[in-house]
C-alpha cells in the first residue's frame, strides 16, 4: 500500500535491486494497519 508519492525520499532502496522484503519495517506496518483498521471501523460505525 502506498499512500504518498514520496517513498524515494524515505527509502534509499526504493525501486532498486536492493528493495527487498527484508528491508520492510513490519512493526511499523502492523501499527499502521491496526490504526487504519480502527479508522475504517469508526467511519463505518458513524453511518449506523
Backbone bond lengths (Angstrom), bond angles and torsions (degrees), N, CA, C in turn:
res aa  C-N    CA-C-N  psi(-1)  N-CA   C-N-CA  omega(-1)  CA-C   N-CA-C  phi
1 X - - - 1.437 - - 1.520 107.55 -
2 X 1.298 114.86 130.63 1.457 119.83 178.06 1.515 108.04 -125.24
3 X 1.312 116.04 118.48 1.457 120.52 -177.28 1.517 112.70 -99.91
4 X 1.316 116.71 -14.00 1.464 119.95 179.05 1.524 109.37 -133.64
5 X 1.290 115.86 172.42 1.461 119.89 175.95 1.525 111.15 -108.80
6 X 1.324 117.25 27.32 1.466 121.27 -176.58 1.527 112.79 -112.99
7 X 1.320 118.09 19.23 1.464 120.60 -177.63 1.525 111.93 -57.76
8 X 1.315 116.69 -35.47 1.467 119.56 -178.51 1.527 112.14 -65.97
9 X 1.344 118.75 -19.85 1.465 121.57 175.60 1.527 111.20 -80.55
10 X 1.317 117.85 -28.25 1.458 121.95 -175.21 1.518 113.49 -97.71
11 X 1.332 117.80 -18.32 1.453 120.92 -174.32 1.528 109.18 -137.33
12 X 1.306 115.53 108.31 1.468 119.39 -177.25 1.528 112.45 -68.58
13 X 1.319 118.09 -13.72 1.463 122.15 178.82 1.524 112.61 -90.34
14 X 1.317 117.98 -6.34 1.461 123.07 -173.77 1.525 111.66 -54.41
15 X 1.318 115.20 123.42 1.472 124.34 178.89 1.530 112.96 59.29
16 X 1.321 115.69 35.95 1.461 120.73 172.28 1.526 107.90 -118.80
17 X 1.317 116.53 174.13 1.464 120.10 176.61 1.522 111.48 -64.21
18 X 1.317 116.95 -22.91 1.463 121.25 -179.85 1.524 112.53 -88.19
19 X 1.301 118.12 3.65 1.468 123.52 178.70 1.527 108.39 -82.37
20 X 1.345 115.87 85.22 1.460 121.78 -174.89 1.524 110.73 -120.76
21 X 1.310 115.35 164.59 1.459 120.35 -177.55 1.525 112.97 -62.23
22 X 1.324 117.91 -24.51 1.464 120.21 179.51 1.529 112.03 -64.73
23 X 1.309 116.65 -22.00 1.464 120.34 -177.14 1.528 112.61 -88.33
24 X 1.315 117.03 -5.49 1.463 119.99 178.99 1.520 110.47 -73.21
25 X 1.312 115.78 146.51 1.459 121.70 177.07 1.528 107.16 -96.52
26 X 1.317 115.67 93.09 1.460 120.53 -174.23 1.527 112.48 -68.69
27 X 1.322 117.52 -29.32 1.466 119.81 177.76 1.532 109.85 -64.61
28 X 1.316 117.10 -47.82 1.468 120.28 178.92 1.525 111.35 -67.18
29 X 1.323 116.94 -36.87 1.459 120.49 177.88 1.523 110.15 -61.98
30 X 1.326 116.76 -43.11 1.467 120.69 178.25 1.523 110.59 -62.73
31 X 1.327 117.15 -45.43 1.468 120.60 178.98 1.524 110.96 -59.63
32 X 1.322 116.92 -42.71 1.458 121.11 179.19 1.521 111.15 -63.42
33 X 1.327 116.34 -45.87 1.464 119.71 -177.66 1.523 111.86 -65.95
34 X 1.325 117.67 -37.40 1.464 120.21 176.75 1.528 110.78 -65.53
35 X 1.317 116.93 -40.20 1.466 120.34 177.50 1.523 110.62 -66.76
36 X 1.322 117.47 -41.71 1.460 121.19 177.74 1.520 110.81 -62.69
37 X 1.318 116.63 -41.36 1.464 120.45 177.47 1.527 110.56 -58.96
38 X 1.334 116.79 -44.52 1.464 120.50 179.67 1.524 110.84 -61.86
39 X 1.313 117.33 -44.22 1.464 120.99 178.87 1.524 110.45 -59.96
40 X 1.319 116.70 -45.93 1.466 120.04 -178.62 1.522 111.84 -65.45
41 X 1.316 117.07 -40.09 1.471 120.24 177.00 1.516 110.12 -64.85
42 X 1.326 117.25 -44.57 1.470 120.74 178.89 1.525 111.32 -61.90
43 X 1.314 117.15 -41.95 1.465 120.04 178.03 1.527 111.08 -64.20
44 X 1.311 116.01 -41.74 1.460 119.91 178.78 1.530 110.89 -63.67
45 X 1.327 116.68 -42.80 1.464 120.85 -179.02 1.524 112.15 -69.18
46 X 1.315 117.14 -23.43 1.467 120.26 179.33 1.519 111.13 -66.07
47 X 1.322 117.30 -21.83 1.463 121.39 -179.01 1.522 112.40 -88.20
48 X 1.328 117.61 -8.05 1.476 120.46 -179.71 1.504 112.23 -75.98
